[in-house]
Amino acid sequence: MNELVISGQVDPCLSATYSFDEIGHAHQLMHDNQHPYGNMACLVNATEPGRAPK
């Protein structure tokens, strides 16, 4: 996997995160091609971005 990131074939950076309740909105953004450029993630059981569930 590191080789893919180093070669630029995989970009692991997130452009946006959404709460679990916002999954529908995130999907609609992708469907309408209005999502931010890059990868998106939905947080499951996390209280806020950057926090792991306990």
Backbone atoms as SQL, in Angstrom:
CREATE TABLE atoms (id INTEGER PRIMARY KEY, chain TEXT, resi INTEGER, resn TEXT, atom TEXT, x REAL, y REAL, z REAL);
INSERT INTO atoms VALUES
  (1, 'A', 1, 'MET', 'N', 0.820, -1.182, 0.000),
  (2, 'A', 1, 'MET', 'CA', 0.000, 0.000, 0.000),
  (3, 'A', 1, 'MET', 'C', 0.871, 1.254, 0.000),
  (4, 'A', 2, 'ASN', 'N', 1.931, 1.266, 0.774),
  (5, 'A', 2, 'ASN', 'CA', 2.807, 2.441, 0.795),
  (6, 'A', 2, 'ASN', 'C', 3.339, 2.775, -0.586),
  (7, 'A', 3, 'GLU', 'N', 3.631, 1.760, -1.368),
  (8, 'A', 3, 'GLU', 'CA', 4.160, 1.999, -2.713),
  (9, 'A', 3, 'GLU', 'C', 3.136, 2.738, -3.571),
  (10, 'A', 4, 'LEU', 'N', 1.855, 2.398, -3.423),
  (11, 'A', 4, 'LEU', 'CA', 0.802, 3.067, -4.192),
  (12, 'A', 4, 'LEU', 'C', 0.665, 4.531, -3.792),
  (13, 'A', 5, 'VAL', 'N', 0.770, 4.814, -2.507),
  (14, 'A', 5, 'VAL', 'CA', 0.699, 6.202, -2.037),
  (15, 'A', 5, 'VAL', 'C', 1.912, 6.977, -2.525),
  (16, 'A', 6, 'ILE', 'N', 3.096, 6.400, -2.389),
  (17, 'A', 6, 'ILE', 'CA', 4.329, 7.068, -2.812),
  (18, 'A', 6, 'ILE', 'C', 4.316, 7.349, -4.306),
  (19, 'A', 7, 'SER', 'N', 3.779, 6.423, -5.097),
  (20, 'A', 7, 'SER', 'CA', 3.749, 6.611, -6.549),
  (21, 'A', 7, 'SER', 'C', 2.632, 7.549, -7.001),
  (22, 'A', 8, 'GLY', 'N', 1.751, 7.932, -6.068),
  (23, 'A', 8, 'GLY', 'CA', 0.662, 8.838, -6.421),
  (24, 'A', 8, 'GLY', 'C', -0.563, 8.150, -6.985),
  (25, 'A', 9, 'GLN', 'N', -0.580, 6.821, -6.988),
  (26, 'A', 9, 'GLN', 'CA', -1.732, 6.085, -7.506),
  (27, 'A', 9, 'GLN', 'C', -2.897, 6.062, -6.520),
  (28, 'A', 10, 'VAL', 'N', -2.607, 6.259, -5.243),
  (29, 'A', 10, 'VAL', 'CA', -3.629, 6.295, -4.205),
  (30, 'A', 10, 'VAL', 'C', -3.429, 7.562, -3.392),
  (31, 'A', 11, 'ASP', 'N', -4.518, 8.306, -3.185),
  (32, 'A', 11, 'ASP', 'CA', -4.474, 9.518, -2.362),
  (33, 'A', 11, 'ASP', 'C', -5.287, 9.249, -1.098),
  (34, 'A', 12, 'PRO', 'N', -4.635, 9.069, 0.052),
  (35, 'A', 12, 'PRO', 'CA', -5.347, 8.697, 1.261),
  (36, 'A', 12, 'PRO', 'C', -5.966, 9.875, 2.014),
  (37, 'A', 13, 'CYS', 'N', -5.828, 11.088, 1.508),
  (38, 'A', 13, 'CYS', 'CA', -6.303, 12.271, 2.227),
  (39, 'A', 13, 'CYS', 'C', -7.814, 12.440, 2.087),
  (40, 'A', 14, 'LEU', 'N', -8.443, 12.890, 3.166),
  (41, 'A', 14, 'LEU', 'CA', -9.879, 13.142, 3.166),
  (42, 'A', 14, 'LEU', 'C', -10.155, 14.601, 2.840),
  (43, 'A', 15, 'SER', 'N', -11.149, 14.831, 1.999),
  (44, 'A', 15, 'SER', 'CA', -11.574, 16.196, 1.707),
  (45, 'A', 15, 'SER', 'C', -12.766, 16.583, 2.564),
  (46, 'A', 16, 'ALA', 'N', -13.508, 15.592, 3.058),
  (47, 'A', 16, 'ALA', 'CA', -14.677, 15.879, 3.887),
  (48, 'A', 16, 'ALA', 'C', -15.025, 14.668, 4.733),
  (49, 'A', 17, 'THR', 'N', -15.578, 14.951, 5.912),
  (50, 'A', 17, 'THR', 'CA', -16.132, 13.897, 6.754),
  (51, 'A', 17, 'THR', 'C', -17.565, 14.280, 7.090),
  (52, 'A', 18, 'TYR', 'N', -18.399, 13.283, 7.230),
  (53, 'A', 18, 'TYR', 'CA', -19.805, 13.492, 7.542),
  (54, 'A', 18, 'TYR', 'C', -20.185, 12.580, 8.690),
  (55, 'A', 19, 'SER', 'N', -21.151, 13.030, 9.489),
  (56, 'A', 19, 'SER', 'CA', -21.636, 12.179, 10.570),
  (57, 'A', 19, 'SER', 'C', -22.487, 11.064, 9.980),
  (58, 'A', 20, 'PHE', 'N', -22.750, 10.057, 10.779),
  (59, 'A', 20, 'PHE', 'CA', -23.570, 8.940, 10.323),
  (60, 'A', 20, 'PHE', 'C', -24.938, 9.434, 9.861),
  (61, 'A', 21, 'ASP', 'N', -25.470, 10.440, 10.545),
  (62, 'A', 21, 'ASP', 'CA', -26.773, 10.997, 10.180),
  (63, 'A', 21, 'ASP', 'C', -26.745, 11.734, 8.847),
  (64, 'A', 22, 'GLU', 'N', -25.573, 12.088, 8.359),
  (65, 'A', 22, 'GLU', 'CA', -25.444, 12.830, 7.103),
  (66, 'A', 22, 'GLU', 'C', -25.126, 11.939, 5.899),
  (67, 'A', 23, 'ILE', 'N', -25.203, 10.625, 6.063),
  (68, 'A', 23, 'ILE', 'CA', -24.866, 9.710, 4.967),
  (69, 'A', 23, 'ILE', 'C', -25.727, 9.977, 3.739),
  (70, 'A', 24, 'GLY', 'N', -27.013, 10.197, 3.941),
  (71, 'A', 24, 'GLY', 'CA', -27.901, 10.484, 2.814),
  (72, 'A', 24, 'GLY', 'C', -27.472, 11.728, 2.062),
  (73, 'A', 25, 'HIS', 'N', -27.098, 12.758, 2.805),
  (74, 'A', 25, 'HIS', 'CA', -26.626, 14.006, 2.188),
  (75, 'A', 25, 'HIS', 'C', -25.336, 13.768, 1.406),
  (76, 'A', 26, 'ALA', 'N', -24.415, 13.004, 1.982),
  (77, 'A', 26, 'ALA', 'CA', -23.149, 12.712, 1.299),
  (78, 'A', 26, 'ALA', 'C', -23.398, 11.956, -0.004),
  (79, 'A', 27, 'HIS', 'N', -24.301, 11.003, 0.022),
  (80, 'A', 27, 'HIS', 'CA', -24.625, 10.256, -1.200),
  (81, 'A', 27, 'HIS', 'C', -25.265, 11.165, -2.243),
  (82, 'A', 28, 'GLN', 'N', -26.132, 12.080, -1.793),
  (83, 'A', 28, 'GLN', 'CA', -26.766, 12.998, -2.733),
  (84, 'A', 28, 'GLN', 'C', -25.730, 13.909, -3.371),
  (85, 'A', 29, 'LEU', 'N', -24.764, 14.387, -2.589),
  (86, 'A', 29, 'LEU', 'CA', -23.688, 15.213, -3.147),
  (87, 'A', 29, 'LEU', 'C', -22.930, 14.454, -4.229),
  (88, 'A', 30, 'MET', 'N', -22.628, 13.176, -3.971),
  (89, 'A', 30, 'MET', 'CA', -21.922, 12.377, -4.975),
  (90, 'A', 30, 'MET', 'C', -22.789, 12.176, -6.211),
  (91, 'A', 31, 'HIS', 'N', -24.060, 11.885, -6.015),
  (92, 'A', 31, 'HIS', 'CA', -24.973, 11.668, -7.144),
  (93, 'A', 31, 'HIS', 'C', -25.073, 12.913, -8.019),
  (94, 'A', 32, 'ASP', 'N', -25.119, 14.092, -7.379),
  (95, 'A', 32, 'ASP', 'CA', -25.238, 15.362, -8.100),
  (96, 'A', 32, 'ASP', 'C', -23.889, 15.903, -8.561),
  (97, 'A', 33, 'ASN', 'N', -22.820, 15.157, -8.294),
  (98, 'A', 33, 'ASN', 'CA', -21.453, 15.582, -8.623),
  (99, 'A', 33, 'ASN', 'C', -21.117, 16.936, -7.993),
  (100, 'A', 34, 'GLN', 'N', -21.565, 17.135, -6.762),
  (101, 'A', 34, 'GLN', 'CA', -21.325, 18.372, -6.026),
  (102, 'A', 34, 'GLN', 'C', -20.426, 18.157, -4.808),
  (103, 'A', 35, 'HIS', 'N', -19.884, 16.952, -4.674),
  (104, 'A', 35, 'HIS', 'CA', -19.034, 16.648, -3.524),
  (105, 'A', 35, 'HIS', 'C', -17.658, 17.298, -3.710),
  (106, 'A', 36, 'PRO', 'N', -16.971, 17.552, -2.591),
  (107, 'A', 36, 'PRO', 'CA', -15.625, 18.124, -2.706),
  (108, 'A', 36, 'PRO', 'C', -14.683, 17.144, -3.395),
  (109, 'A', 37, 'TYR', 'N', -13.700, 17.669, -4.109),
  (110, 'A', 37, 'TYR', 'CA', -12.719, 16.817, -4.782),
  (111, 'A', 37, 'TYR', 'C', -11.952, 16.028, -3.737),
  (112, 'A', 38, 'GLY', 'N', -11.841, 14.751, -3.926),
  (113, 'A', 38, 'GLY', 'CA', -11.083, 13.907, -3.013),
  (114, 'A', 38, 'GLY', 'C', -11.963, 12.877, -2.342),
  (115, 'A', 39, 'ASN', 'N', -11.432, 12.279, -1.315),
  (116, 'A', 39, 'ASN', 'CA', -12.113, 11.206, -0.599),
  (117, 'A', 39, 'ASN', 'C', -13.024, 11.765, 0.480),
  (118, 'A', 40, 'MET', 'N', -14.126, 11.069, 0.716),
  (119, 'A', 40, 'MET', 'CA', -15.047, 11.437, 1.782),
  (120, 'A', 40, 'MET', 'C', -15.216, 10.234, 2.699),
  (121, 'A', 41, 'ALA', 'N', -15.576, 10.502, 3.944),
  (122, 'A', 41, 'ALA', 'CA', -15.810, 9.425, 4.901),
  (123, 'A', 41, 'ALA', 'C', -16.984, 9.795, 5.785),
  (124, 'A', 42, 'CYS', 'N', -17.718, 8.780, 6.210),
  (125, 'A', 42, 'CYS', 'CA', -18.778, 8.963, 7.195),
  (126, 'A', 42, 'CYS', 'C', -18.288, 8.383, 8.512),
  (127, 'A', 43, 'LEU', 'N', -18.473, 9.147, 9.559),
  (128, 'A', 43, 'LEU', 'CA', -18.016, 8.738, 10.882),
  (129, 'A', 43, 'LEU', 'C', -19.073, 7.853, 11.531),
  (130, 'A', 44, 'VAL', 'N', -18.673, 6.683, 11.960),
  (131, 'A', 44, 'VAL', 'CA', -19.580, 5.757, 12.625),
  (132, 'A', 44, 'VAL', 'C', -19.092, 5.574, 14.051),
  (133, 'A', 45, 'ASN', 'N', -19.921, 5.902, 15.010),
  (134, 'A', 45, 'ASN', 'CA', -19.614, 5.798, 16.442),
  (135, 'A', 45, 'ASN', 'C', -18.529, 6.758, 16.905),
  (136, 'A', 46, 'ALA', 'N', -18.162, 7.725, 16.113),
  (137, 'A', 46, 'ALA', 'CA', -17.184, 8.731, 16.541),
  (138, 'A', 46, 'ALA', 'C', -17.950, 9.970, 16.995),
  (139, 'A', 47, 'THR', 'N', -17.541, 10.552, 18.090),
  (140, 'A', 47, 'THR', 'CA', -18.239, 11.728, 18.606),
  (141, 'A', 47, 'THR', 'C', -17.915, 12.982, 17.813),
  (142, 'A', 48, 'GLU', 'N', -16.758, 12.989, 17.167),
  (143, 'A', 48, 'GLU', 'CA', -16.346, 14.120, 16.335),
  (144, 'A', 48, 'GLU', 'C', -15.184, 13.669, 15.456),
  (145, 'A', 49, 'PRO', 'N', -14.893, 14.421, 14.367),
  (146, 'A', 49, 'PRO', 'CA', -13.754, 14.037, 13.517),
  (147, 'A', 49, 'PRO', 'C', -12.468, 13.927, 14.330),
  (148, 'A', 50, 'GLY', 'N', -11.694, 12.892, 14.063),
  (149, 'A', 50, 'GLY', 'CA', -10.426, 12.693, 14.754),
  (150, 'A', 50, 'GLY', 'C', -10.538, 11.922, 16.053),
  (151, 'A', 51, 'ARG', 'N', -11.751, 11.583, 16.444),
  (152, 'A', 51, 'ARG', 'CA', -11.950, 10.849, 17.698),
  (153, 'A', 51, 'ARG', 'C', -12.407, 9.434, 17.400),
  (154, 'A', 52, 'ALA', 'N', -11.738, 8.475, 17.954),
  (155, 'A', 52, 'ALA', 'CA', -12.134, 7.074, 17.797),
  (156, 'A', 52, 'ALA', 'C', -13.230, 6.744, 18.806),
  (157, 'A', 53, 'PRO', 'N', -14.102, 5.795, 18.481),
  (158, 'A', 53, 'PRO', 'CA', -15.116, 5.389, 19.462),
  (159, 'A', 53, 'PRO', 'C', -14.458, 4.748, 20.670),
  (160, 'A', 54, 'LYS', 'N', -15.106, 4.866, 21.787),
  (161, 'A', 54, 'LYS', 'CA', -14.559, 4.293, 23.026),
  (162, 'A', 54, 'LYS', 'C', -15.085, 2.917, 23.260);
